[in-house]
């Protein structure tokens, strides 16, 4: 089960999150001034994309999970 959990976390959580963070860089570090700036607008768009992906785009993953537990999809 540990291997399946690690695969699930990597494929459905870490890789999409990394892609989203790369596409919408909303954290900026100014090393000279020592300031970390967060763009709230871009961060809210990233959060909305994650919620949409989990709810609508991830329906195939949810159906596979339900089927693995013995349910019908």
C-alpha positions in Angstrom: 0.0 0.0 0.0 2.9 2.4 0.7 4.1 2.2 -2.9 0.6 3.0 -4.2 0.2 5.9 -1.8 3.5 7.3 -2.9 2.6 7.0 -6.5 -0.8 8.6 -5.9 0.8 11.5 -4.1 3.4 12.0 -6.8 1.1 11.8 -9.8 -2.0 13.5 -8.5 -0.7 16.0 -6.0 3.0 16.8 -6.4 3.4 16.9 -10.2 0.3 19.0 -10.8 1.3 21.4 -8.0 4.8 21.7 -9.3 3.5 22.5 -12.8 1.0 25.0 -11.4 3.7 26.8 -9.4 6.0 26.9 -12.5 3.2 28.3 -14.6 2.1 30.9 -12.1 5.1 32.1 -10.2 3.5 34.1 -7.4 6.3 34.1 -4.9 9.2 36.5 -5.5 12.3 36.8 -3.4 14.4 39.9 -3.6 17.7 38.8 -2.1 19.3 42.2 -2.0 16.5 43.7 0.1 15.6 40.5 1.9 11.9 40.8 1.0 9.6 37.9 0.1 6.7 39.1 -2.0 3.5 37.0 -2.6 1.2 38.0 -5.4 -2.3 37.4 -3.9 -4.1 37.5 -7.3 -1.9 34.8 -8.8 -2.0 32.8 -5.7 -5.8 32.9 -5.7 -5.8 31.8 -9.4 -3.5 28.9 -8.5 -5.8 27.8 -5.6 -8.9 28.0 -7.9 -7.1 25.8 -10.5 -6.3 23.3 -7.8 -9.8 23.2 -6.6 -11.2 22.9 -10.1 -8.7 20.1 -10.9 -9.6 18.1 -7.8 -13.3 18.5 -8.4 -13.9 18.5 -12.1 -10.6 17.4 -13.8 -9.9 14.7 -11.3 -13.2 12.8 -11.8 -11.4 10.0 -13.5 -9.1 9.5 -10.6 -12.0 9.6 -8.2 -13.9 7.0 -10.2 -10.8 4.7 -10.3 -10.5 5.1 -6.5 -14.2 4.2 -6.0 -13.9 1.2 -8.3 -10.9 0.0 -6.4 -12.9 0.0 -3.2 -15.5 -2.1 -4.9 -18.0 0.5 -6.0 -19.5 1.0 -9.5 -18.7 4.0 -11.6 
